[in-house]
Amino acid sequence: MMELIQEFLPLIMFAFVFALLLLGYPVAFTIGGVSLFFGLIGFGPGFFNLLPLRIWGRMTAFTLLAVPLFIYMGVMLEKSGIAEELLETMALVFAKIRGGLAISVVFVGALMGASTGIVGATVVTMGLLSVPTLMHRKYNKALATGTVAASGTLGQIIPPSIVLVLLGDIINIPIGDLFIGAVIPGLILVVLYMLYILIVAFIRPNWAPPVPKKELDEISKKELYGRVFKALIPPVLLMFAVLGSIFAGIASPTEAASVGAVGATLLTVIHKKFNYTVLSKVMKTTTNLTCMVFIILVGATTLGLVFRGLDGDRLVRELIDALPFGKWGVLLIVMSIIFIAGFFLDFIEITFIHVPVLAPIMITMGVNPLWLAVLIAVNLQTSFLTPPFGFSLFYLKGVTPPEIKTIDIYKGIVPFVIIQLIGLVVICLIPKSVTWLPTLLLGE
């Protein structure tokens, strides 16, 4: 009996972690505490001699410096007023199209995602600015809230993205390669979102009415072009400074993140929004978010050490090898596990708990690690939108007008979750959507 328990000790540990997380215990201390307990059972007191070395090795990885820098860049951009200017301008550009205001939200969400990579900041900013406007224009509540929530999550897959940095570190892929590989999948999702809005606007015209022609005629073409130029140039320049320096091989992702942090600060100064209070808030938010990520990383490192030390990866590999599905069947199971986990856990928890266990198994089966990492990133994007713990839903509900009910938001995100799954299938069936651009730019 004891031998059987010892054999399945890694899975028992995982069950404990998952159960305690569902009961609401703090993530970092749950996975860290449970790991220490099972490590003591499995290895005895000598386990504590090895653990500090493992944690130190993980925490001193140079690539992880990009995390606080990208967080700072995103939070600072939120304070700069760029999102507000972009939304107002792009709403005028797409105003003639039925559903154009919603399409402008998707466009700005993609551009902000490429400039910040911080989902919460993007959702809150666009929720505050665009939902009241969409309601004023008589948009359907579900369509309006679903569009804002889904567009805000595009920063999860469009580089620079925090989750891509973390996945690159865990799966041991150059983060620059991962950023380049995620560009086309991100654009695929943007196009699918816009197609859905156009189709809905065509089938249900009263859900997405166009802006009256009289209002559009009040703005001359010259004035419109000037506003577009003024609104687009700052974020596009920042995006090229960050991503362009990585793609061109001039800077590493960590160095490019520092460029982005300085660039975001300069843009805030140019927009006359920079002062001591703003800087203080940005620094505090950056510190809080960075500490959250890194303390979870410490717990996850402990979990990974114990899990592998107890031969958990061998046990999982044997269980998966026993499945009569082959590589594609196993990939389907892995993606399903991550998707279902997204209903209960956020992307950081899944990244640190599930990915270190599942990814190595897939890679040993011959799956391209770059392609796998992007598939996981797209899958993790759904965790922001799936109830009951979809963080984008909480962010949006907190900033929407009182007439927007929780059920309106839930109804609105269902089509976009389905679209994300369709995008996941497209990327799965066409691996070159991930590998073509890195091969073209890097020759790999």
C-alpha positions as CSV (number, residue, x, y, z in Angstrom):
1,M,0.0,0.0,0.0
2,M,2.8,2.4,0.9
3,E,4.6,1.6,-2.4
4,L,1.4,2.5,-4.3
5,I,1.0,5.8,-2.4
6,Q,4.7,6.6,-3.1
7,E,4.2,5.9,-6.8
8,F,1.3,8.3,-7.0
9,L,2.6,10.9,-4.6
10,P,3.2,13.5,-7.3
11,L,-0.4,13.3,-8.5
12,I,-1.6,13.4,-4.9
13,M,0.4,16.6,-4.5
14,F,-1.1,18.1,-7.6
15,A,-4.6,17.2,-6.4
16,F,-3.9,19.0,-3.0
17,V,-2.6,22.1,-4.8
18,F,-5.7,22.3,-7.1
19,A,-8.2,21.7,-4.2
20,L,-6.6,24.4,-2.0
21,L,-6.6,26.9,-4.9
22,L,-10.3,26.2,-5.6
23,L,-10.9,26.9,-1.9
24,G,-9.4,30.3,-2.3
25,Y,-6.0,30.0,-0.6
26,P,-3.3,32.4,-2.0
27,V,-1.6,30.9,-5.1
28,A,2.1,31.5,-4.2
29,F,1.9,30.2,-0.7
30,T,-0.4,27.2,-1.6
31,I,1.9,25.8,-4.3
32,G,5.0,26.7,-2.3
33,G,3.7,25.3,1.0
34,V,2.3,22.1,-0.4
35,S,5.5,21.5,-2.3
36,L,7.6,21.9,0.8
37,F,5.4,19.5,2.7
38,F,5.6,16.8,0.0
39,G,9.3,17.5,-0.5
40,L,9.9,16.8,3.2
41,I,7.9,13.6,2.9
42,G,9.6,12.4,-0.3
43,F,13.3,13.5,0.4
44,G,13.6,14.2,4.1
45,P,15.3,17.3,5.6
46,G,18.1,17.1,2.9
47,F,15.6,18.5,0.4
48,F,16.2,22.0,1.9
49,N,19.8,21.9,1.0
50,L,19.0,21.7,-2.7
51,L,16.0,24.0,-2.9
52,P,17.8,27.4,-2.4
53,L,20.2,26.6,-5.2
54,R,17.3,25.8,-7.6
55,I,15.4,28.9,-6.7
56,W,18.5,31.1,-7.0
57,G,19.2,29.7,-10.5
58,R,15.7,30.4,-11.7
59,M,15.3,33.9,-10.2
60,T,18.6,35.1,-11.6
61,A,17.7,34.4,-15.2
62,F,18.5,37.5,-17.3
63,T,15.3,37.1,-19.4
64,L,13.1,37.6,-16.4
65,L,14.3,41.2,-16.1
66,A,11.9,41.9,-19.0
67,V,8.9,41.2,-16.8
68,P,9.1,44.3,-14.5
69,L,10.2,46.5,-17.5
70,F,7.2,45.5,-19.7
71,I,4.8,45.9,-16.7
72,Y,6.2,49.4,-16.1
73,M,5.8,50.2,-19.8
74,G,2.2,49.1,-19.9
75,V,1.1,50.8,-16.7
76,M,2.9,54.1,-17.7
77,L,1.2,54.0,-21.1
78,E,-2.2,53.6,-19.4
79,K,-1.5,56.9,-17.6
80,S,-0.3,58.7,-20.8
81,G,-3.7,59.2,-22.3
82,I,-2.7,57.5,-25.6
83,A,-5.6,55.0,-25.4
84,E,-8.2,57.7,-25.0
85,E,-6.9,59.6,-28.1
86,L,-6.6,56.4,-30.1
87,L,-10.2,55.3,-29.4
88,E,-11.7,58.7,-30.2
89,T,-9.7,58.9,-33.5
90,M,-10.2,55.3,-34.7
91,A,-13.9,55.6,-33.9
92,L,-14.1,58.4,-36.5
93,V,-12.0,56.4,-39.1
94,F,-14.4,53.3,-38.9
95,A,-17.5,55.3,-38.2
96,K,-19.0,54.9,-41.7
97,I,-19.0,51.1,-41.4
98,R,-21.9,49.4,-39.7
99,G,-20.3,48.1,-36.5
100,G,-17.4,50.4,-37.1
101,L,-17.2,51.6,-33.5
102,A,-16.8,48.0,-32.3
103,I,-14.2,47.4,-35.0
104,S,-12.3,50.5,-33.8
105,V,-12.2,49.0,-30.3
106,V,-10.6,45.8,-31.7
107,F,-8.1,47.8,-33.6
108,V,-7.1,49.9,-30.6
109,G,-7.0,46.7,-28.4
110,A,-4.6,45.2,-30.8
111,L,-2.4,48.3,-30.9
112,M,-2.4,48.7,-27.2
113,G,-1.6,45.0,-26.8
114,A,1.4,45.6,-29.1
115,S,2.4,48.6,-27.0
116,T,1.8,47.4,-23.5
117,G,1.1,43.6,-23.1
118,I,-0.8,44.3,-19.9
119,V,-4.4,42.9,-20.2
120,G,-5.9,44.4,-17.0
121,A,-4.8,48.0,-17.9
122,T,-6.1,47.7,-21.4
123,V,-9.5,46.3,-20.4
124,V,-10.0,48.9,-17.7
125,T,-9.0,51.8,-19.9
126,M,-11.1,50.7,-22.9
127,G,-14.0,49.8,-20.6
128,L,-14.0,53.3,-19.1
129,L,-13.7,55.0,-22.5
130,S,-15.6,52.9,-25.0
131,V,-18.5,51.2,-23.3
132,P,-20.4,54.4,-22.5
133,T,-19.8,55.5,-26.1
134,L,-21.1,52.2,-27.5
135,M,-24.1,52.4,-25.2
136,H,-24.8,56.0,-26.3
137,R,-24.7,54.8,-29.9
138,K,-27.4,52.1,-29.1
139,Y,-25.1,49.1,-29.4
140,N,-26.3,45.8,-28.1
141,K,-25.0,45.4,-24.5
142,A,-23.6,41.9,-25.0
143,L,-21.8,42.8,-28.3
144,A,-20.3,46.0,-26.7
145,T,-19.0,44.4,-23.5
146,G,-17.9,41.2,-25.3
147,T,-15.9,43.2,-27.8
148,V,-14.2,45.3,-25.1
149,A,-13.3,42.3,-22.9
150,A,-12.0,40.2,-25.8
151,S,-10.0,43.1,-27.4
152,G,-8.4,43.8,-24.1
153,T,-7.0,40.3,-23.9
154,L,-5.1,40.6,-27.3
155,G,-2.1,41.9,-25.3
156,Q,-1.9,38.3,-24.1
157,I,-0.7,37.0,-27.5
158,I,0.4,40.0,-29.4
159,P,4.0,40.8,-28.4
160,P,5.4,42.1,-26.2
161,S,3.5,39.9,-23.8
162,I,4.3,38.9,-20.3
163,V,3.0,35.4,-20.8
164,L,5.3,35.0,-23.8
165,V,8.3,36.0,-21.7
166,L,7.3,33.5,-19.0
167,L,6.6,30.7,-21.5
168,G,9.9,31.3,-23.2
169,D,11.7,31.0,-19.9
170,I,9.9,27.8,-18.9
171,I,10.0,26.0,-22.3
172,N,13.5,27.3,-22.9
173,I,12.8,29.1,-26.2
174,P,14.5,32.4,-27.2
175,I,12.0,35.1,-26.3
176,G,12.7,37.0,-29.5
177,D,11.8,33.9,-31.6
178,L,8.6,33.6,-29.6
179,F,7.7,37.3,-30.1
180,I,8.1,36.9,-33.8
181,G,6.2,33.6,-34.0
182,A,3.2,35.1,-32.1
183,V,2.7,38.0,-34.6
184,I,0.7,36.2,-37.2
185,P,-1.5,34.2,-34.7
186,G,-2.3,37.5,-33.0
187,L,-3.3,39.1,-36.3
188,I,-5.5,36.0,-37.1
189,L,-7.4,36.6,-33.9
190,V,-7.8,40.4,-34.7
191,V,-9.2,39.5,-38.2
192,L,-11.6,36.9,-36.8
193,Y,-12.9,39.4,-34.2
194,M,-13.5,42.0,-36.9
195,L,-15.2,39.5,-39.2
196,Y,-17.6,38.4,-36.4
197,I,-18.5,42.0,-35.7
198,L,-19.2,42.7,-39.4
199,I,-21.3,39.6,-39.7
200,V,-23.3,40.4,-36.6
201,A,-23.8,44.0,-37.8
202,F,-25.1,42.7,-41.2
203,I,-27.5,40.1,-39.6
204,R,-28.6,42.3,-36.7
205,P,-28.3,45.9,-38.0
206,N,-30.0,47.3,-34.8
207,W,-27.2,45.8,-32.7
208,A,-24.4,47.9,-34.2
209,P,-25.8,51.0,-35.9
210,P,-23.5,53.4,-37.9
211,V,-22.7,56.9,-36.8
212,P,-25.1,59.4,-38.4
213,K,-23.7,61.0,-41.6
214,K,-24.5,64.4,-40.3
215,E,-22.0,64.0,-37.5
216,L,-19.3,62.7,-39.8
217,D,-19.7,65.7,-42.2
218,E,-18.8,68.0,-39.4
219,I,-15.2,66.8,-39.6
220,S,-13.2,67.6,-42.7
221,K,-10.9,65.0,-44.3
222,K,-7.9,67.1,-43.6
223,E,-8.8,67.4,-39.9
224,L,-9.4,63.6,-39.7
225,Y,-6.1,62.8,-41.4
226,G,-4.3,65.1,-38.9
227,R,-5.9,63.5,-35.9
228,V,-5.2,60.0,-37.2
229,F,-1.5,60.9,-37.8
230,K,-1.2,62.4,-34.3
231,A,-2.9,59.5,-32.5
232,L,-1.2,56.7,-34.4
233,I,2.4,57.9,-34.5
234,P,3.3,57.6,-30.8
235,P,2.2,54.0,-30.1
236,V,3.4,52.8,-33.5
237,L,6.9,54.4,-32.9
238,L,7.0,52.7,-29.5
239,M,5.9,49.4,-30.9
240,F,8.6,49.6,-33.6
241,A,11.2,50.7,-31.1
242,V,10.5,47.6,-28.9
243,L,9.6,44.9,-31.4
244,G,11.7,46.3,-34.3
245,S,14.9,46.2,-32.1
246,I,14.2,42.6,-31.3
247,F,13.3,41.5,-34.8
248,A,16.3,43.2,-36.3
249,G,18.6,41.6,-33.8
250,I,19.8,44.9,-32.3
251,A,18.5,44.2,-28.8
252,S,17.6,41.3,-26.7
253,P,14.0,41.2,-25.3
254,T,15.2,42.4,-22.0
255,E,17.1,45.4,-23.5
256,A,14.1,46.2,-25.7
257,A,11.9,46.2,-22.6
258,S,14.1,48.9,-21.1
259,V,13.7,50.9,-24.4
260,G,9.9,50.5,-24.1
261,A,9.9,51.6,-20.5
262,V,11.9,54.8,-21.4
263,G,9.7,55.4,-24.5
264,A,6.5,55.1,-22.5
265,T,7.8,57.6,-19.9
266,L,8.7,60.0,-22.7
267,L,5.2,59.7,-24.3
268,T,3.6,60.4,-21.0
269,V,5.8,63.5,-20.7
270,I,4.9,64.6,-24.3
271,H,1.2,64.3,-23.5
272,K,1.8,66.4,-20.3
273,K,0.5,63.7,-18.0
274,F,3.8,63.0,-16.3
275,N,4.2,64.2,-12.7
276,Y,5.4,62.8,-9.3
277,T,2.0,61.3,-8.4
278,V,1.8,59.4,-11.7
279,L,5.3,58.1,-11.4
280,S,4.7,57.0,-7.8
281,K,1.5,55.1,-8.8
282,V,3.2,53.5,-11.8
283,M,6.2,52.4,-9.6
284,K,3.9,51.0,-6.9
285,T,1.7,49.1,-9.4
286,T,4.8,47.7,-11.2
287,T,6.3,46.6,-7.9
288,N,3.1,44.9,-6.7
289,L,2.6,43.1,-10.0
290,T,6.2,42.1,-10.3
291,C,6.3,40.7,-6.7
292,M,3.1,38.7,-7.4
293,V,4.7,37.1,-10.5
294,F,8.0,36.4,-8.9
295,I,6.6,35.0,-5.6
296,I,4.5,32.6,-7.7
297,L,7.6,31.7,-9.7
298,V,9.4,30.8,-6.4
299,G,6.5,28.5,-5.4
300,A,6.3,27.0,-8.9
301,T,10.0,26.3,-9.0
302,T,9.6,24.4,-5.7
303,L,6.7,22.5,-7.1
304,G,8.6,21.6,-10.2
305,L,11.6,20.4,-8.2
306,V,9.5,18.2,-6.0
307,F,7.4,16.9,-8.9
308,R,10.4,15.8,-10.9
309,G,12.2,14.5,-7.9
310,L,9.3,12.2,-7.1
311,D,9.4,11.0,-10.7
312,G,6.1,12.8,-11.5
313,D,7.1,13.6,-15.0
314,R,7.8,9.9,-15.7
315,L,4.4,9.0,-14.2
316,V,2.6,11.5,-16.4
317,R,4.6,10.5,-19.5
318,E,3.6,6.8,-18.8
319,L,0.0,7.8,-18.4
320,I,0.0,9.8,-21.7
321,D,2.0,7.1,-23.6
322,A,-0.7,4.6,-22.6
323,L,-3.3,6.7,-24.4
324,P,-4.2,5.2,-27.8
325,F,-4.3,8.6,-29.6
326,G,-0.8,9.4,-30.9
327,K,0.8,12.9,-30.9
328,W,-2.3,14.8,-32.1
329,G,-4.6,13.1,-29.6
330,V,-2.2,13.9,-26.8
331,L,-2.0,17.5,-28.0
332,L,-5.8,17.7,-27.9
333,I,-5.8,16.4,-24.3
334,V,-3.1,18.8,-23.2
335,M,-4.9,21.8,-24.8
336,S,-8.2,20.7,-23.2
337,I,-6.6,20.5,-19.8
338,I,-5.2,24.0,-20.1
339,F,-8.5,25.3,-21.4
340,I,-10.5,23.7,-18.6
341,A,-8.0,24.9,-16.0
342,G,-8.6,28.4,-17.3
343,F,-12.1,28.4,-15.9
344,F,-10.6,28.2,-12.4
345,L,-7.0,29.5,-12.5
346,D,-5.4,32.5,-14.1
347,F,-2.7,32.4,-16.8
348,I,0.2,32.8,-14.4
349,E,-0.9,29.9,-12.2
350,I,-1.4,27.7,-15.3
351,T,1.9,28.8,-16.8
352,F,3.8,27.9,-13.7
353,I,1.9,24.8,-12.6
354,H,0.7,22.9,-15.8
355,V,3.2,24.0,-18.5
356,P,6.4,22.7,-16.9
357,V,4.8,19.3,-16.6
358,L,3.0,19.0,-19.9
359,A,5.3,20.9,-22.3
360,P,8.4,18.6,-22.0
361,I,6.2,15.6,-22.7
362,M,4.9,17.1,-25.9
363,I,8.4,18.2,-27.0
364,T,9.8,14.6,-26.5
365,M,7.0,13.4,-28.7
366,G,8.3,15.6,-31.6
367,V,6.2,18.7,-31.2
368,N,7.9,22.0,-32.3
369,P,8.5,23.9,-29.0
370,L,7.9,27.3,-30.6
371,W,4.6,26.2,-32.1
372,L,3.6,24.6,-28.9
373,A,4.4,27.7,-26.8
374,V,2.2,29.9,-29.1
375,L,-0.6,27.4,-29.0
376,I,-0.4,27.5,-25.2
377,A,-0.4,31.3,-25.2
378,V,-3.5,31.5,-27.4
379,N,-5.2,28.9,-25.2
380,L,-4.2,30.8,-22.0
381,Q,-5.9,33.9,-23.5
382,T,-9.3,32.3,-23.0
383,S,-8.6,32.1,-19.2
384,F,-9.2,35.8,-19.1
385,L,-12.7,35.4,-20.5
386,T,-14.1,32.2,-19.1
387,P,-16.3,32.4,-16.0
388,P,-16.3,32.1,-13.0
389,F,-12.7,33.5,-12.6
390,G,-12.2,35.3,-15.9
391,F,-10.2,38.4,-14.8
392,S,-11.2,40.5,-17.8
393,L,-14.8,40.0,-16.8
394,F,-14.1,41.4,-13.3
395,Y,-12.1,44.3,-14.6
396,L,-14.8,45.2,-17.1
397,K,-17.7,44.9,-14.6
398,G,-15.9,47.2,-12.2
399,V,-15.8,50.1,-14.7
400,T,-19.0,49.7,-16.7
401,P,-22.2,51.8,-16.2
402,P,-24.8,50.4,-13.8
403,E,-27.2,49.4,-16.6
404,I,-24.6,46.8,-17.7
405,K,-25.4,43.5,-15.8
406,T,-23.0,40.6,-15.3
407,I,-25.2,38.4,-17.5
408,D,-24.7,40.9,-20.4
409,I,-20.9,40.5,-20.1
410,Y,-21.2,36.7,-19.9
411,K,-23.4,36.6,-23.0
412,G,-21.0,38.9,-24.8
413,I,-17.9,36.9,-24.2
414,V,-19.3,33.5,-25.3
415,P,-18.9,34.2,-29.1
416,F,-15.4,35.5,-28.6
417,V,-14.3,32.5,-26.6
418,I,-15.6,30.3,-29.5
419,I,-13.6,32.6,-31.9
420,Q,-10.5,32.1,-29.8
421,L,-10.9,28.3,-30.0
422,I,-11.4,28.6,-33.8
423,G,-8.2,30.6,-34.0
424,L,-6.5,27.9,-31.9
425,V,-7.6,25.3,-34.3
426,V,-6.4,27.3,-37.3
427,I,-3.0,27.8,-35.8
428,C,-2.9,24.1,-34.9
429,L,-3.7,23.0,-38.4
430,I,-1.3,25.5,-40.0
431,P,1.9,25.3,-38.0
432,K,3.6,27.7,-40.5
433,S,1.4,30.5,-39.2
434,V,3.9,30.4,-36.2
435,T,7.1,29.2,-37.8
436,W,7.1,31.0,-41.1
437,L,8.0,34.5,-39.9
438,P,10.8,33.5,-37.6
439,T,12.3,31.4,-40.4
440,L,12.0,34.4,-42.8
441,L,13.5,36.9,-40.4
442,L,16.0,34.7,-38.5
443,G,16.7,32.0,-41.0
444,E,16.0,29.3,-38.4
